[in-house]
Amino acid sequence: MIIMMLGRKCSSASLITLCFLIWSRGAAGFQVAQYNHCRPYPLSDSFPAPIQSRPIQHRRVLALSATSKDDKEETEEKESSTSSFVGLPSYKRIFFFVASTVVIWVSEPLLSLVDSAAVGRYASLSSSSQSVIQLAALGPATMLCDSTMYLTTFISMATTNKLARAFARNDVDDQVSTLSHVMGLSLSVGILITLLINFAGENILAAIIGPASTASVETTKQVLSAALDYSRIRSIVSPLAVMGLTSQAVLLCSQDTKTPGLAVLVASLVNIIGDYILVAKMNWGIRGAAWATSMASILANGILVRKVWQKMQRWKDKQSQKVQDIPFLSLPNRAAFISLIQLAGPIFFVLIGKIMGYSSMTITAGSFGIAPLACHNVLMRVFFFFATCGDALSHSAQTFLPGLLYRKKLHEEAISTSLTTTARNKDIESTNDDSTNPRTFLKRLLFFSVGAGVFNSLAGRYIANSAGGTFTTDSSLVALMSRASPFMGLANFIHPITMTLEGSIIAGRDAGYLVATYVFSLVLLLSQLRYRCSEFVAVYHALLLFQIVRIIQFGLRVWKRTSVSQKKLIEGTEACAA
């Protein structure tokens, strides 16, 4: 009954339920193999020794055992699943991996999207002007809350990398100590976020909102006050939220996809019910939306953290007293902290660049007045909701590609060192084999990226162009969203492809090129916003330009890096013939 009274908002819950069912159906098909793919190993001499010493031919055991009924071969398949490379993933495996990751990562943008719908529709019951003010306030408020949380994902990325190495070595001591360090660091960073928003949030939000020259000073103050209330309430649960993000990375790396999926489902349902009670019935407005989201975050992240604590206790079981004495929360020493920073440093810079770019868009939108700022809030919530598909595809590239790239490197080295023509020809044939070719995997992933882009573009444009009444009853805002919808739709189409290519660059540890690309793209975006934005719609011209520039730069780089080195093949063949 409650869901029915929410009207069109129930579509978000339906989407999550559908995705959850898809995830549940496909989880069993790839869950065992997922453990192996959550290991973004560097393409260097630091690759785990046991895997380096394994003959290349032996890594084909998985493909052979998949079609055999012999018990011995089934045992070999299970043993080979502990290696970092299990062959080229099928379309089915890629699909279920991406679908599960989308379900897991859709939580935060979904909560913000539901808040926007609840405030835009039900705050107008008391006053139409209050609805516009509170909807406008949600833009900078959710941007501040979501951006600070997004910035902390460098911890979860470093967690995945370090735990993957510990799993490969079967080093329980390292597993437990790494988990203890990252959870303690997550708690500390979460506390810093809470303090930052409570003591400096007003100045940050004032900079984001800008002068709003077309609005009265009083209206601007009301927007700032409402945004500050929302941000401070959300910040209360920041320590647990950061720990939840890290816990999610730990669970995914240890092949548990059900717990994060359950957490997302709980968060979505609690937030929708909370918005209905606190916003629609009790008329708490933007504060009610903040409390609903906070309660959902507490329950969801509590599930994740509790599961990780249980997992750590199992790791400690039957270990030495030294391992058993490691607490659940501790801060890393100097060496461990430097190791974490070295892993996540370039990614941290990229995250900063993205936040600066999208924050600049919000600031520019706010300079055109309160109504454009409210419109921008809705459009960006829609954009970021569908952007989770791109993030999932990027994560897929980071988990599947490293093993393929490493195999490609071994083949090229074998080509250079083979002593006989027969051996060299076998290496050349193996290098061109689709089952070990990174470019073949990239083509498959791009197939899903294009499909996701088409769906995101059509669905996002429909929501902005035809379903604007879901978020607001103000006809002027609906008309403004309709004007900007074509450009947001095109950006939604390009984004999944861009993120797939970006994930491929991260998988290859091409950090220097990634950082340089974002410096150039960010400068271009800021210049476009500063000198070419004479109206609100031009903000979305800049968003589209940002996506186009990145897809061109990433595409050229990835295509070159994943290609078979034909020059090496020709040189090797000529040397052998001589």
C-alpha positions, 0 to 999 in steps of 0.5 A, a space after each residue: 500500500 505504501 509503495 502504491 501511494 508513492 506513485 511513480 517513485 515505485 519504478 525505482 524499487 521495481 528496477 532494483 527488484 528486477 536487477 536483484 532477480 537477474 543477479 540472483 539467477 546469474 550469481 551461481 554461474 560466475 561466483 566461483 570464477 569471480 574470486 579470480 577476476 578481482 585481482 588487478 595484478 600489475 604487469 610487472 615482476 611483482 606478479 605472484 611467483 606461484 603463477 609465474 612458475 606455472 607453465 602457460 599450457 597448464 592454464 588451459 585446464 579450466 577450458 578443458 575441464 568445463 566439457 569433461 565429466 572426469 572427476 580428476 579434471 573437475 578437481 584440476 578446474 577447481 584448483 586452476 580457479 585460484 589462478 589469476 587467469 582463467 581464459 577469455 570470459 564468455 558473453 554470459 559471464 560478462 553480462 552477469 558480472 556487469 549486472 551484479 555490479 550495477 545492482 551493488 553500485 546503484 545504491 547511492 545514486 538511487 537514494 539521491 534520485 528518490 530524495 529528489 522525487 520525494 522532495 520535488 513532489 511532496 514539498 509542494 503540498 505546503 508551498 510551491 516556492 518551497 518545493 523549488 527552493 528545496 529541490 534546488 538545495 538538493 543539488 549542491 547538498 547531494 553533490 557534496 555528500 556523494 562527492 565526498 563519498 566517491 572520493 573515498 573509493 581510493 581506499 576500496 580500490 587499494 583494498 582490492 589490490 592488496 587483498 588479491 595479492 594476499 589471496 594469491 599467496 594464501 597469506 592469511 596474516 597479510 589478509 587480516 592485517 590489510 583488512 584491519 588497516 583499511 577498516 581503521 583508515 575508513 573509519 578515520 576518513 569517515 570521521 574527517 568527512 563528518 567534521 568537514 561538512 559540519 564545520 566547513 560545509 556552509 562555506 563549501 555549499 556557498 561556493 557551490 551555489 554561487 551568487 545566483 544573481 537572478 535570485 534574491 538574497 533571501 532566496 539564496 540564503 534559504 537554499 543554503 540553509 536547506 542544503 546545509 541541513 541535508 548535508 549535516 544530517 547525511 554526514 552523521 553516518 559518514 564513518 559507517 558509510 566509508 566503512 561500508 564501501 570498503 567492506 563492499 570491496 572486501 566482499 566482492 574480492 572474496 567472491 561474495 556478491 549476495 551480501 552487497 546485493 542484499 544491502 542495496 535492496 534493503 537500502 532502497 526499500 528503507 529509503 522509499 518507505 522513509 521518504 513516504 513517511 517523513 516527507 509525504 506524510 509528516 511534511 519534513 521536507 528536505 530534512 525528512 529526505 536526509 533522515 530517510 537516506 541516513 537510516 537506509 545507509 545505516 542498515 545497508 552498511 551495517 549489513 556489510 560491515 557485520 559480514 566483513 567482521 564475520 569473515 575476518 573471524 573465520 580468517 583468524 580461526 586456527 591461525 597463530 596467536 599473532 594473527 588472532 590478536 590483530 583487531 578489527 580496526 587499526 591504523 596502518 604503520 608508515 610502510 603500510 600507509 605508503 603502500 596504500 597511497 602508492 596503489 591509489 594515488 593516480 586514481 585519487 587524482 582522477 577522482 579529484 578531477 571528476 569531482 572538480 568537473 561536475 562541481 564546476 557544472 553545478 556552480 555554473 548552473 547555479 549562476 543562472 538562478 534557482 530554477 536552473 539549479 533545481 533543474 540541474 539537480 534533477 538532470 544530474 541525479 538521472 545522469 549519475 543513476 545511469 552512470 552506474 552502468 559505466 562504472 560496472 563496465 569499468 570494474 569489469 575491465 579492471 578485473 578481467 583484463 589484467 590476466 589477459 594483458 599478462 598472458 599477452 606479455 608472456 607470449 611476446 617475450 616467448 616470441 623474442 626468446 624462442 630458439 626454433 622456428 616451430 616454437 616461434 610459430 606456435 607462440 605467434 599462433 597462440 598470441 593471435 588466438 582469440 581465447 587469450 587476446 585482450 582485444 577480443 575481450 575488449 570487443 565483447 565488453 564494448 558490445 555491452 557498453 554500446 547496448 548500455 549506452 543506447 538504453 541509458 540514452 533513451 531511458 534518461 532522455 525519456 525521464 527528462 523529457 516526458 517524466 519531469 512531473 515525477 520530480 516536480 510539479 513546476 511546469 517551468 522546470 519540466 520545460 527546462 529539463 526537456 530542453 537539456 534532455 537531448 544533450 544529457 541523452 547523448 552524454 549517457 550514450 557515450 559514458 559507458 563506452 568511455 568508462 570501459 576504456 578508462 577501466 582498461 587503462 587502469 587495468 594496464 597500469 597506464 597511470 601517467 597517460 590517465 592523469 595527463 588525459 584528465 588534466 587536458 579534459 578538465 582544462 577543456 571542460 572548465 574553459 567551456 564552462 567559463 567562456 562558452 556558457 551563456 545559457 543553462 543548456 550550454 552546461 550540458 553542451 560542456 558535459 557532452 564535450 567532456 565525454 567526447 574528448 575522453 572517449 577519443 583519447 582513451 579509445 586510441 590508447 586502449 586500441 594501441 595497448 591491446 593490439 598484438 605487436 605485429 612489429 615484434 612478430 615480423 622481427 622475430 620471424 625474420 630473425 629466426 629465418 636468418 
